[in-house]
Amino acid sequence: ESGAGMVKIEMTCKHQILSLNIDDSLISEDKDMLEDLLVAAFNDAIRKVEKTTQEQFSGMASGLNLPPGMKLPF
């Protein structure tokens, strides 16, 4: 999300967009600002996907007895 929740994006861990919500007050606002908020919301969604994916892989890798410093996914 961006703009204090004025733009929200829901994305799967495969980077597929499920929904996009834009606050009605932004529709009549400056186009450049809306574009900036959309970019920020997409980037926030991608960061959250990467964090979730990394957390899930770290849990799976804990039982693999990998050498110290080796990380998944490669």
PyMOL Python script that loads the backbone (N, CA, C, O; Angstrom):
from pymol import cmd

cmd.read_pdbstr("""\
ATOM      1  N   GLU A   1       0.843  -1.184   0.000  1.00  0.00           N
ATOM      2  CA  GLU A   1       0.000   0.000   0.000  1.00  0.00           C
ATOM      3  C   GLU A   1       0.881   1.237   0.000  1.00  0.00           C
ATOM      4  O   GLU A   1       2.069   1.169   0.314  1.00  0.00           O
ATOM      5  N   SER A   2       0.294   2.353  -0.350  1.00  0.00           N
ATOM      6  CA  SER A   2       0.997   3.634  -0.331  1.00  0.00           C
ATOM      7  C   SER A   2      -0.004   4.749  -0.053  1.00  0.00           C
ATOM      8  O   SER A   2      -1.218   4.546  -0.090  1.00  0.00           O
ATOM      9  N   GLY A   3       0.544   5.941   0.228  1.00  0.00           N
ATOM     10  CA  GLY A   3      -0.323   7.085   0.484  1.00  0.00           C
ATOM     11  C   GLY A   3      -1.215   6.864   1.683  1.00  0.00           C
ATOM     12  O   GLY A   3      -2.395   7.213   1.658  1.00  0.00           O
ATOM     13  N   ALA A   4      -0.653   6.277   2.747  1.00  0.00           N
ATOM     14  CA  ALA A   4      -1.415   5.999   3.965  1.00  0.00           C
ATOM     15  C   ALA A   4      -2.678   5.178   3.670  1.00  0.00           C
ATOM     16  O   ALA A   4      -3.744   5.428   4.230  1.00  0.00           O
ATOM     17  N   GLY A   5      -2.530   4.196   2.779  1.00  0.00           N
ATOM     18  CA  GLY A   5      -3.644   3.310   2.465  1.00  0.00           C
ATOM     19  C   GLY A   5      -4.552   3.797   1.350  1.00  0.00           C
ATOM     20  O   GLY A   5      -5.585   3.183   1.084  1.00  0.00           O
ATOM     21  N   MET A   6      -4.186   4.891   0.694  1.00  0.00           N
ATOM     22  CA  MET A   6      -5.045   5.410  -0.379  1.00  0.00           C
ATOM     23  C   MET A   6      -4.955   4.549  -1.640  1.00  0.00           C
ATOM     24  O   MET A   6      -5.885   4.516  -2.445  1.00  0.00           O
ATOM     25  N   VAL A   7      -3.822   3.851  -1.805  1.00  0.00           N
ATOM     26  CA  VAL A   7      -3.663   2.895  -2.901  1.00  0.00           C
ATOM     27  C   VAL A   7      -3.241   1.578  -2.271  1.00  0.00           C
ATOM     28  O   VAL A   7      -2.259   1.522  -1.532  1.00  0.00           O
ATOM     29  N   LYS A   8      -3.995   0.509  -2.569  1.00  0.00           N
ATOM     30  CA  LYS A   8      -3.701  -0.808  -2.024  1.00  0.00           C
ATOM     31  C   LYS A   8      -3.666  -1.829  -3.151  1.00  0.00           C
ATOM     32  O   LYS A   8      -4.504  -1.815  -4.052  1.00  0.00           O
ATOM     33  N   ILE A   9      -2.681  -2.711  -3.079  1.00  0.00           N
ATOM     34  CA  ILE A   9      -2.540  -3.780  -4.062  1.00  0.00           C
ATOM     35  C   ILE A   9      -2.434  -5.097  -3.308  1.00  0.00           C
ATOM     36  O   ILE A   9      -1.698  -5.202  -2.327  1.00  0.00           O
ATOM     37  N   GLU A  10      -3.174  -6.100  -3.771  1.00  0.00           N
ATOM     38  CA  GLU A  10      -3.063  -7.444  -3.224  1.00  0.00           C
ATOM     39  C   GLU A  10      -2.400  -8.310  -4.287  1.00  0.00           C
ATOM     40  O   GLU A  10      -2.857  -8.362  -5.429  1.00  0.00           O
ATOM     41  N   MET A  11      -1.303  -8.999  -3.901  1.00  0.00           N
ATOM     42  CA  MET A  11      -0.498  -9.756  -4.846  1.00  0.00           C
ATOM     43  C   MET A  11      -0.191 -11.130  -4.257  1.00  0.00           C
ATOM     44  O   MET A  11       0.019 -11.268  -3.052  1.00  0.00           O
ATOM     45  N   THR A  12      -0.166 -12.158  -5.133  1.00  0.00           N
ATOM     46  CA  THR A  12       0.232 -13.481  -4.692  1.00  0.00           C
ATOM     47  C   THR A  12       1.752 -13.558  -4.645  1.00  0.00           C
ATOM     48  O   THR A  12       2.443 -12.656  -5.119  1.00  0.00           O
ATOM     49  N   CYS A  13       2.266 -14.644  -4.067  1.00  0.00           N
ATOM     50  CA  CYS A  13       3.718 -14.843  -4.016  1.00  0.00           C
ATOM     51  C   CYS A  13       4.299 -15.189  -5.385  1.00  0.00           C
ATOM     52  O   CYS A  13       5.515 -15.307  -5.539  1.00  0.00           O
ATOM     53  N   LYS A  14       3.436 -15.348  -6.361  1.00  0.00           N
ATOM     54  CA  LYS A  14       3.894 -15.548  -7.743  1.00  0.00           C
ATOM     55  C   LYS A  14       3.796 -14.244  -8.530  1.00  0.00           C
ATOM     56  O   LYS A  14       3.850 -14.248  -9.760  1.00  0.00           O
ATOM     57  N   HIS A  15       3.652 -13.142  -7.822  1.00  0.00           N
ATOM     58  CA  HIS A  15       3.585 -11.788  -8.393  1.00  0.00           C
ATOM     59  C   HIS A  15       2.372 -11.570  -9.290  1.00  0.00           C
ATOM     60  O   HIS A  15       2.426 -10.773 -10.227  1.00  0.00           O
ATOM     61  N   GLN A  16       1.287 -12.269  -9.009  1.00  0.00           N
ATOM     62  CA  GLN A  16       0.046 -12.059  -9.751  1.00  0.00           C
ATOM     63  C   GLN A  16      -0.825 -11.101  -8.946  1.00  0.00           C
ATOM     64  O   GLN A  16      -1.092 -11.333  -7.767  1.00  0.00           O
ATOM     65  N   ILE A  17      -1.269 -10.018  -9.597  1.00  0.00           N
ATOM     66  CA  ILE A  17      -2.094  -9.019  -8.930  1.00  0.00           C
ATOM     67  C   ILE A  17      -3.519  -9.563  -8.793  1.00  0.00           C
ATOM     68  O   ILE A  17      -4.146  -9.959  -9.776  1.00  0.00           O
ATOM     69  N   LEU A  18      -4.017  -9.573  -7.541  1.00  0.00           N
ATOM     70  CA  LEU A  18      -5.377 -10.034  -7.286  1.00  0.00           C
ATOM     71  C   LEU A  18      -6.360  -8.876  -7.236  1.00  0.00           C
ATOM     72  O   LEU A  18      -7.503  -9.000  -7.676  1.00  0.00           O
ATOM     73  N   SER A  19      -5.905  -7.742  -6.693  1.00  0.00           N
ATOM     74  CA  SER A  19      -6.797  -6.588  -6.634  1.00  0.00           C
ATOM     75  C   SER A  19      -5.994  -5.293  -6.544  1.00  0.00           C
ATOM     76  O   SER A  19      -4.844  -5.277  -6.105  1.00  0.00           O
ATOM     77  N   LEU A  20      -6.630  -4.225  -6.968  1.00  0.00           N
ATOM     78  CA  LEU A  20      -6.075  -2.879  -6.915  1.00  0.00           C
ATOM     79  C   LEU A  20      -7.191  -1.966  -6.435  1.00  0.00           C
ATOM     80  O   LEU A  20      -8.263  -1.911  -7.038  1.00  0.00           O
ATOM     81  N   ASN A  21      -6.932  -1.244  -5.335  1.00  0.00           N
ATOM     82  CA  ASN A  21      -7.937  -0.360  -4.771  1.00  0.00           C
ATOM     83  C   ASN A  21      -7.368   1.054  -4.718  1.00  0.00           C
ATOM     84  O   ASN A  21      -6.332   1.285  -4.094  1.00  0.00           O
ATOM     85  N   ILE A  22      -8.041   1.994  -5.367  1.00  0.00           N
ATOM     86  CA  ILE A  22      -7.624   3.404  -5.386  1.00  0.00           C
ATOM     87  C   ILE A  22      -8.719   4.219  -4.722  1.00  0.00           C
ATOM     88  O   ILE A  22      -9.881   4.161  -5.125  1.00  0.00           O
ATOM     89  N   ASP A  23      -8.340   4.981  -3.701  1.00  0.00           N
ATOM     90  CA  ASP A  23      -9.296   5.841  -2.998  1.00  0.00           C
ATOM     91  C   ASP A  23      -9.929   6.812  -3.995  1.00  0.00           C
ATOM     92  O   ASP A  23      -9.241   7.373  -4.848  1.00  0.00           O
ATOM     93  N   ASP A  24     -11.236   7.004  -3.880  1.00  0.00           N
ATOM     94  CA  ASP A  24     -11.974   7.873  -4.801  1.00  0.00           C
ATOM     95  C   ASP A  24     -11.406   9.291  -4.856  1.00  0.00           C
ATOM     96  O   ASP A  24     -11.469   9.937  -5.902  1.00  0.00           O
ATOM     97  N   SER A  25     -10.858   9.777  -3.760  1.00  0.00           N
ATOM     98  CA  SER A  25     -10.344  11.150  -3.742  1.00  0.00           C
ATOM     99  C   SER A  25      -9.139  11.324  -4.657  1.00  0.00           C
ATOM    100  O   SER A  25      -8.825  12.450  -5.041  1.00  0.00           O
ATOM    101  N   LEU A  26      -8.459  10.244  -5.014  1.00  0.00           N
ATOM    102  CA  LEU A  26      -7.292  10.343  -5.894  1.00  0.00           C
ATOM    103  C   LEU A  26      -7.666  10.439  -7.371  1.00  0.00           C
ATOM    104  O   LEU A  26      -6.860  10.882  -8.190  1.00  0.00           O
ATOM    105  N   ILE A  27      -8.861  10.033  -7.706  1.00  0.00           N
ATOM    106  CA  ILE A  27      -9.266  10.006  -9.110  1.00  0.00           C
ATOM    107  C   ILE A  27      -9.261  11.411  -9.706  1.00  0.00           C
ATOM    108  O   ILE A  27      -8.899  11.582 -10.870  1.00  0.00           O
ATOM    109  N   SER A  28      -9.648  12.393  -8.946  1.00  0.00           N
ATOM    110  CA  SER A  28      -9.682  13.758  -9.471  1.00  0.00           C
ATOM    111  C   SER A  28      -8.380  14.511  -9.177  1.00  0.00           C
ATOM    112  O   SER A  28      -8.242  15.675  -9.552  1.00  0.00           O
ATOM    113  N   GLU A  29      -7.433  13.860  -8.512  1.00  0.00           N
ATOM    114  CA  GLU A  29      -6.162  14.503  -8.155  1.00  0.00           C
ATOM    115  C   GLU A  29      -5.200  14.525  -9.339  1.00  0.00           C
ATOM    116  O   GLU A  29      -5.534  14.130 -10.456  1.00  0.00           O
ATOM    117  N   ASP A  30      -4.024  14.991  -9.053  1.00  0.00           N
ATOM    118  CA  ASP A  30      -2.938  15.091 -10.022  1.00  0.00           C
ATOM    119  C   ASP A  30      -2.540  13.705 -10.537  1.00  0.00           C
ATOM    120  O   ASP A  30      -2.303  12.793  -9.745  1.00  0.00           O
ATOM    121  N   LYS A  31      -2.467  13.549 -11.859  1.00  0.00           N
ATOM    122  CA  LYS A  31      -2.120  12.270 -12.486  1.00  0.00           C
ATOM    123  C   LYS A  31      -0.740  11.807 -12.050  1.00  0.00           C
ATOM    124  O   LYS A  31      -0.555  10.621 -11.777  1.00  0.00           O
ATOM    125  N   ASP A  32       0.229  12.703 -11.976  1.00  0.00           N
ATOM    126  CA  ASP A  32       1.586  12.333 -11.585  1.00  0.00           C
ATOM    127  C   ASP A  32       1.623  11.759 -10.171  1.00  0.00           C
ATOM    128  O   ASP A  32       2.342  10.794  -9.911  1.00  0.00           O
ATOM    129  N   MET A  33       0.852  12.347  -9.261  1.00  0.00           N
ATOM    130  CA  MET A  33       0.821  11.847  -7.891  1.00  0.00           C
ATOM    131  C   MET A  33       0.217  10.445  -7.852  1.00  0.00           C
ATOM    132  O   MET A  33       0.727   9.567  -7.156  1.00  0.00           O
ATOM    133  N   LEU A  34      -0.860  10.234  -8.594  1.00  0.00           N
ATOM    134  CA  LEU A  34      -1.492   8.919  -8.639  1.00  0.00           C
ATOM    135  C   LEU A  34      -0.517   7.880  -9.186  1.00  0.00           C
ATOM    136  O   LEU A  34      -0.424   6.776  -8.649  1.00  0.00           O
ATOM    137  N   GLU A  35       0.203   8.221 -10.239  1.00  0.00           N
ATOM    138  CA  GLU A  35       1.187   7.304 -10.808  1.00  0.00           C
ATOM    139  C   GLU A  35       2.273   6.969  -9.787  1.00  0.00           C
ATOM    140  O   GLU A  35       2.670   5.810  -9.669  1.00  0.00           O
ATOM    141  N   ASP A  36       2.755   7.961  -9.055  1.00  0.00           N
ATOM    142  CA  ASP A  36       3.778   7.741  -8.028  1.00  0.00           C
ATOM    143  C   ASP A  36       3.252   6.819  -6.927  1.00  0.00           C
ATOM    144  O   ASP A  36       3.974   5.939  -6.456  1.00  0.00           O
ATOM    145  N   LEU A  37       2.003   7.017  -6.518  1.00  0.00           N
ATOM    146  CA  LEU A  37       1.420   6.171  -5.483  1.00  0.00           C
ATOM    147  C   LEU A  37       1.239   4.729  -5.968  1.00  0.00           C
ATOM    148  O   LEU A  37       1.427   3.788  -5.198  1.00  0.00           O
ATOM    149  N   LEU A  38       0.880   4.556  -7.223  1.00  0.00           N
ATOM    150  CA  LEU A  38       0.748   3.213  -7.782  1.00  0.00           C
ATOM    151  C   LEU A  38       2.094   2.496  -7.805  1.00  0.00           C
ATOM    152  O   LEU A  38       2.182   1.327  -7.430  1.00  0.00           O
ATOM    153  N   VAL A  39       3.133   3.185  -8.240  1.00  0.00           N
ATOM    154  CA  VAL A  39       4.479   2.608  -8.259  1.00  0.00           C
ATOM    155  C   VAL A  39       4.895   2.213  -6.844  1.00  0.00           C
ATOM    156  O   VAL A  39       5.414   1.116  -6.637  1.00  0.00           O
ATOM    157  N   ALA A  40       4.675   3.087  -5.879  1.00  0.00           N
ATOM    158  CA  ALA A  40       5.043   2.804  -4.493  1.00  0.00           C
ATOM    159  C   ALA A  40       4.272   1.606  -3.950  1.00  0.00           C
ATOM    160  O   ALA A  40       4.838   0.789  -3.223  1.00  0.00           O
ATOM    161  N   ALA A  41       2.996   1.491  -4.289  1.00  0.00           N
ATOM    162  CA  ALA A  41       2.186   0.372  -3.822  1.00  0.00           C
ATOM    163  C   ALA A  41       2.661  -0.948  -4.444  1.00  0.00           C
ATOM    164  O   ALA A  41       2.738  -1.964  -3.753  1.00  0.00           O
ATOM    165  N   PHE A  42       2.976  -0.936  -5.729  1.00  0.00           N
ATOM    166  CA  PHE A  42       3.502  -2.142  -6.373  1.00  0.00           C
ATOM    167  C   PHE A  42       4.821  -2.555  -5.736  1.00  0.00           C
ATOM    168  O   PHE A  42       5.028  -3.735  -5.453  1.00  0.00           O
ATOM    169  N   ASN A  43       5.715  -1.596  -5.507  1.00  0.00           N
ATOM    170  CA  ASN A  43       6.996  -1.909  -4.890  1.00  0.00           C
ATOM    171  C   ASN A  43       6.816  -2.453  -3.476  1.00  0.00           C
ATOM    172  O   ASN A  43       7.538  -3.364  -3.071  1.00  0.00           O
ATOM    173  N   ASP A  44       5.874  -1.916  -2.731  1.00  0.00           N
ATOM    174  CA  ASP A  44       5.593  -2.410  -1.389  1.00  0.00           C
ATOM    175  C   ASP A  44       5.085  -3.851  -1.453  1.00  0.00           C
ATOM    176  O   ASP A  44       5.494  -4.685  -0.646  1.00  0.00           O
ATOM    177  N   ALA A  45       4.210  -4.145  -2.392  1.00  0.00           N
ATOM    178  CA  ALA A  45       3.691  -5.505  -2.548  1.00  0.00           C
ATOM    179  C   ALA A  45       4.812  -6.483  -2.886  1.00  0.00           C
ATOM    180  O   ALA A  45       4.849  -7.592  -2.353  1.00  0.00           O
ATOM    181  N   ILE A  46       5.716  -6.082  -3.760  1.00  0.00           N
ATOM    182  CA  ILE A  46       6.836  -6.945  -4.139  1.00  0.00           C
ATOM    183  C   ILE A  46       7.757  -7.197  -2.954  1.00  0.00           C
ATOM    184  O   ILE A  46       8.206  -8.325  -2.753  1.00  0.00           O
ATOM    185  N   ARG A  47       8.047  -6.159  -2.162  1.00  0.00           N
ATOM    186  CA  ARG A  47       8.883  -6.343  -0.961  1.00  0.00           C
ATOM    187  C   ARG A  47       8.234  -7.319   0.007  1.00  0.00           C
ATOM    188  O   ARG A  47       8.916  -8.161   0.591  1.00  0.00           O
ATOM    189  N   LYS A  48       6.928  -7.216   0.180  1.00  0.00           N
ATOM    190  CA  LYS A  48       6.226  -8.120   1.091  1.00  0.00           C
ATOM    191  C   LYS A  48       6.241  -9.554   0.573  1.00  0.00           C
ATOM    192  O   LYS A  48       6.376 -10.490   1.361  1.00  0.00           O
ATOM    193  N   VAL A  49       6.105  -9.740  -0.737  1.00  0.00           N
ATOM    194  CA  VAL A  49       6.172 -11.078  -1.338  1.00  0.00           C
ATOM    195  C   VAL A  49       7.558 -11.671  -1.104  1.00  0.00           C
ATOM    196  O   VAL A  49       7.678 -12.831  -0.710  1.00  0.00           O
ATOM    197  N   GLU A  50       8.602 -10.884  -1.343  1.00  0.00           N
ATOM    198  CA  GLU A  50       9.967 -11.375  -1.154  1.00  0.00           C
ATOM    199  C   GLU A  50      10.224 -11.746   0.303  1.00  0.00           C
ATOM    200  O   GLU A  50      10.869 -12.758   0.575  1.00  0.00           O
ATOM    201  N   LYS A  51       9.731 -10.945   1.237  1.00  0.00           N
ATOM    202  CA  LYS A  51       9.907 -11.233   2.659  1.00  0.00           C
ATOM    203  C   LYS A  51       9.183 -12.527   3.036  1.00  0.00           C
ATOM    204  O   LYS A  51       9.743 -13.373   3.734  1.00  0.00           O
ATOM    205  N   THR A  52       7.944 -12.681   2.574  1.00  0.00           N
ATOM    206  CA  THR A  52       7.173 -13.885   2.870  1.00  0.00           C
ATOM    207  C   THR A  52       7.851 -15.115   2.285  1.00  0.00           C
ATOM    208  O   THR A  52       7.949 -16.142   2.955  1.00  0.00           O
ATOM    209  N   THR A  53       8.310 -15.027   1.066  1.00  0.00           N
ATOM    210  CA  THR A  53       8.976 -16.143   0.410  1.00  0.00           C
ATOM    211  C   THR A  53      10.252 -16.513   1.155  1.00  0.00           C
ATOM    212  O   THR A  53      10.520 -17.694   1.377  1.00  0.00           O
ATOM    213  N   GLN A  54      11.034 -15.520   1.540  1.00  0.00           N
ATOM    214  CA  GLN A  54      12.276 -15.779   2.263  1.00  0.00           C
ATOM    215  C   GLN A  54      11.992 -16.444   3.613  1.00  0.00           C
ATOM    216  O   GLN A  54      12.704 -17.368   4.008  1.00  0.00           O
ATOM    217  N   GLU A  55      10.970 -15.987   4.316  1.00  0.00           N
ATOM    218  CA  GLU A  55      10.612 -16.584   5.603  1.00  0.00           C
ATOM    219  C   GLU A  55      10.187 -18.044   5.436  1.00  0.00           C
ATOM    220  O   GLU A  55      10.542 -18.892   6.255  1.00  0.00           O
ATOM    221  N   GLN A  56       9.430 -18.337   4.380  1.00  0.00           N
ATOM    222  CA  GLN A  56       8.980 -19.711   4.157  1.00  0.00           C
ATOM    223  C   GLN A  56      10.146 -20.624   3.796  1.00  0.00           C
ATOM    224  O   GLN A  56      10.210 -21.761   4.262  1.00  0.00           O
ATOM    225  N   PHE A  57      11.077 -20.130   2.963  1.00  0.00           N
ATOM    226  CA  PHE A  57      12.224 -20.937   2.583  1.00  0.00           C
ATOM    227  C   PHE A  57      13.167 -21.157   3.758  1.00  0.00           C
ATOM    228  O   PHE A  57      13.760 -22.229   3.880  1.00  0.00           O
ATOM    229  N   SER A  58      13.313 -20.163   4.621  1.00  0.00           N
ATOM    230  CA  SER A  58      14.219 -20.321   5.756  1.00  0.00           C
ATOM    231  C   SER A  58      13.705 -21.396   6.708  1.00  0.00           C
ATOM    232  O   SER A  58      14.498 -22.134   7.292  1.00  0.00           O
ATOM    233  N   GLY A  59      12.401 -21.490   6.867  1.00  0.00           N
ATOM    234  CA  GLY A  59      11.820 -22.541   7.697  1.00  0.00           C
ATOM    235  C   GLY A  59      12.042 -23.919   7.102  1.00  0.00           C
ATOM    236  O   GLY A  59      12.308 -24.873   7.833  1.00  0.00           O
ATOM    237  N   MET A  60      11.937 -24.036   5.794  1.00  0.00           N
ATOM    238  CA  MET A  60      12.154 -25.311   5.130  1.00  0.00           C
ATOM    239  C   MET A  60      13.620 -25.709   5.171  1.00  0.00           C
ATOM    240  O   MET A  60      13.941 -26.888   5.318  1.00  0.00           O
ATOM    241  N   ALA A  61      14.512 -24.732   5.041  1.00  0.00           N
ATOM    242  CA  ALA A  61      15.943 -25.008   4.963  1.00  0.00           C
ATOM    243  C   ALA A  61      16.538 -25.381   6.309  1.00  0.00           C
ATOM    244  O   ALA A  61      17.627 -25.954   6.358  1.00  0.00           O
ATOM    245  N   SER A  62      15.855 -25.073   7.397  1.00  0.00           N
ATOM    246  CA  SER A  62      16.411 -25.341   8.723  1.00  0.00           C
ATOM    247  C   SER A  62      16.662 -26.830   8.953  1.00  0.00           C
ATOM    248  O   SER A  62      17.562 -27.180   9.717  1.00  0.00           O
ATOM    249  N   GLY A  63      15.916 -27.693   8.336  1.00  0.00           N
ATOM    250  CA  GLY A  63      16.096 -29.124   8.506  1.00  0.00           C
ATOM    251  C   GLY A  63      17.039 -29.760   7.511  1.00  0.00           C
ATOM    252  O   GLY A  63      17.231 -30.976   7.541  1.00  0.00           O
ATOM    253  N   LEU A  64      17.635 -28.970   6.626  1.00  0.00           N
ATOM    254  CA  LEU A  64      18.492 -29.518   5.575  1.00  0.00           C
ATOM    255  C   LEU A  64      19.963 -29.616   5.974  1.00  0.00           C
ATOM    256  O   LEU A  64      20.752 -30.209   5.239  1.00  0.00           O
ATOM    257  N   ASN A  65      20.354 -29.053   7.114  1.00  0.00           N
ATOM    258  CA  ASN A  65      21.749 -29.057   7.573  1.00  0.00           C
ATOM    259  C   ASN A  65      22.699 -28.471   6.526  1.00  0.00           C
ATOM    260  O   ASN A  65      23.716 -29.082   6.196  1.00  0.00           O
ATOM    261  N   LEU A  66      22.369 -27.299   6.010  1.00  0.00           N
ATOM    262  CA  LEU A  66      23.218 -26.623   5.034  1.00  0.00           C
ATOM    263  C   LEU A  66      24.430 -26.020   5.731  1.00  0.00           C
ATOM    264  O   LEU A  66      24.366 -25.687   6.914  1.00  0.00           O
ATOM    265  N   PRO A  67      25.546 -25.878   4.993  1.00  0.00           N
ATOM    266  CA  PRO A  67      26.723 -25.237   5.587  1.00  0.00           C
ATOM    267  C   PRO A  67      26.401 -23.799   5.997  1.00  0.00           C
ATOM    268  O   PRO A  67      25.549 -23.155   5.384  1.00  0.00           O
ATOM    269  N   PRO A  68      27.085 -23.292   7.038  1.00  0.00           N
ATOM    270  CA  PRO A  68      26.840 -21.910   7.469  1.00  0.00           C
ATOM    271  C   PRO A  68      27.044 -20.918   6.326  1.00  0.00           C
ATOM    272  O   PRO A  68      28.000 -21.028   5.559  1.00  0.00           O
ATOM    273  N   GLY A  69      26.151 -19.969   6.226  1.00  0.00           N
ATOM    274  CA  GLY A  69      26.241 -18.925   5.191  1.00  0.00           C
ATOM    275  C   GLY A  69      25.562 -19.273   3.895  1.00  0.00           C
ATOM    276  O   GLY A  69      25.357 -18.387   3.065  1.00  0.00           O
ATOM    277  N   MET A  70      25.201 -20.531   3.679  1.00  0.00           N
ATOM    278  CA  MET A  70      24.522 -20.913   2.453  1.00  0.00           C
ATOM    279  C   MET A  70      23.053 -20.583   2.598  1.00  0.00           C
ATOM    280  O   MET A  70      22.422 -20.945   3.591  1.00  0.00           O
ATOM    281  N   LYS A  71      22.502 -19.891   1.600  1.00  0.00           N
ATOM    282  CA  LYS A  71      21.116 -19.435   1.674  1.00  0.00           C
ATOM    283  C   LYS A  71      20.304 -20.000   0.534  1.00  0.00           C
ATOM    284  O   LYS A  71      20.829 -20.269  -0.547  1.00  0.00           O
ATOM    285  N   LEU A  72      19.022 -20.179   0.780  1.00  0.00           N
ATOM    286  CA  LEU A  72      18.075 -20.577  -0.263  1.00  0.00           C
ATOM    287  C   LEU A  72      17.098 -19.443  -0.479  1.00  0.00           C
ATOM    288  O   LEU A  72      16.861 -18.697   0.472  1.00  0.00           O
ATOM    289  N   PRO A  73      16.522 -19.252  -1.624  1.00  0.00           N
ATOM    290  CA  PRO A  73      16.855 -19.941  -2.874  1.00  0.00           C
ATOM    291  C   PRO A  73      18.189 -19.436  -3.399  1.00  0.00           C
ATOM    292  O   PRO A  73      18.626 -18.331  -3.077  1.00  0.00           O
ATOM    293  N   PHE A  74      18.827 -20.270  -4.215  1.00  0.00           N
ATOM    294  CA  PHE A  74      20.180 -19.975  -4.700  1.00  0.00           C
ATOM    295  C   PHE A  74      20.196 -18.826  -5.644  1.00  0.00           C
ATOM    296  O   PHE A  74      21.258 -18.451  -6.142  1.00  0.00           O
TER     297      PHE A  74
END
""", "prot")
cmd.dss("prot")
cmd.show_as("cartoon", "prot")
cmd.util.cbc("prot")
cmd.orient("prot")
